[in-house]
Amino acid sequence: MNYKTYFKGKKITMLGLGLLGRGVNVAKFLVELGADLTVTDLKSAEALAPSLKQLAKFKNIRYVLSEHKLEDFQNCDMVIKAAGVPLNSPYVAEAKKNKIPVEMDASLFAKFTPATIVGVTGTRGKSTVTHFLKHVLDIAYPGHVFVGGNVRGMATLPLLKNVKIGDVVILELDSWQMQGFGDAKLSPHISVFTNFLPDHLNYYKGNMKKYFDDKANIFKYQNEDGALIVGEQAARELKSQKSKVKSQVLVAKKSLVSKAWKIKIPGEHNRANIACVIAVCRELDVDEQTIKKGVESFTGVPGRLELVRTAGGIKYYNDTTATTPDGNSAALLALENKAKKNIVLIAGGADKELDYTDMAKLVHKTVKGLVLIEGAATEKLLALIPKKTSYPVFIVDSMKGALAYAEEIARRGDTVLLSPGAASFGVFKNEFDRGDQFVKLVNKLS
């Protein structure tokens, strides 16, 4: 069915609007197609002001803010839920009880698009693999490659206006978006599963099996014509979980990456990411010379071990999307100087019920200064780090305070690294706000 015909006149409830732009762009797309839209969000109108301002010109949107009402999930044609809606949401349950389909942005797009979908999931590396793939495929197939999914400020559904047969859409898919694919009983044509590590255990109530089950939707509904590309760690996880895979499985080994290539992004973890990129490109018939050219010219993704600038001989890295201990450890291992401790680390924040034991050991081994942003994760770290250290430890309640202490410690030849290993809520609006504040302050340094 044509998507324009499908959405026109539909009575749709949007569960969650948010502030990152995805909800706003989905709402615009739907009302422009003639949908009768109700937007409901637990945040107040004041908190949602930036998003509401962008939708002010549309008259066919009804808002229910600071609450949800069961009636909005009883008398509609469809519910579109945002990422992060609780697994036991009574509103989702109400919709399903009334046989109302519950959809999500990316999986709804997948139902209608004529393009080839490459889906990328995993605990770490999915953003880098997504944008890396876009970079290489743009060289191979200029004008025919799009990105969507968990990309800042973007909604996937509106891509329907632009894509056509022969195009490739790369979707970065977090575990919440994978729920949408599971509900729709869909998997991408080509799927990438980078790795599987502890994360979001506050959301999954400590149940790693539930977390894996959401991620597994990346391959669960593929058929024999599909392809599943797994990183080496994810391959071991699939084996231990005894996962049944119908599609072709390709293990992206780091040995795929030529040691002669001049790679601009540091770290062994990025060699694992590049291996996934190479495997996808080969599946899409990209020639080896183009792959090499793309790999050698990619400079990274903002917020992912991003070199912001060098000032006074000090390098400043923004790794704000390292929201888990594993992410922090990858950054420390990529940047550590084995001859001497030269990293001033800005870390800590809110806890997602994760284990900080290994992160604490590596921090103690590698840093010359530690600045911690207040929160439950910081309290966990402090309990694991020895009371007497050879390096100073500071606790702050703002990015301005964090950078001020980092400046006191750092000297020429050192690295100031924002790699929190923790969530951002409490002190910042989100992880992007945390990174944006860091970048803004660093760029003001003399």
Secondary structure, DSSP 4 states (H G I P E B T S, - for coil): --HHHHHTT-EEEEE---SSSHHHHHHHHHHHTT-EEEEEESS-TTTTHHHHHHTTT-SSEEEEESS--GGGGTS-SEEEEPTT--TT-HHHHHHHHTT--EE-HHHHHHHH--SEEEEEE-SSSHHHHHHHHHHHHHHHSTTSEEEEES-TT--SGGGGGT--TT-EEEEE--HHHHHHHHHHT---SEEEE-------TTTTTT-HHHHHHHHTHHHHT--TT-EEEEEHHHHHHHHHTT----SEEEEE-GGGS-TTS---S-SHHHHHHHHHHHHHHHHTT--HHHHHHHHHH---BTTBSEEEEEETTEEEEE-TT--SHHHHHHHHHHH--TTS--EEEEE--B--S---HHHHHHHHHHEEEEEEESSHHHHHHHHHS-SS-SS-EEEESSHHHHHHHHHHH--TT-EEEE--SSB-BTTBSSHHHHHHHHHHHHHH--
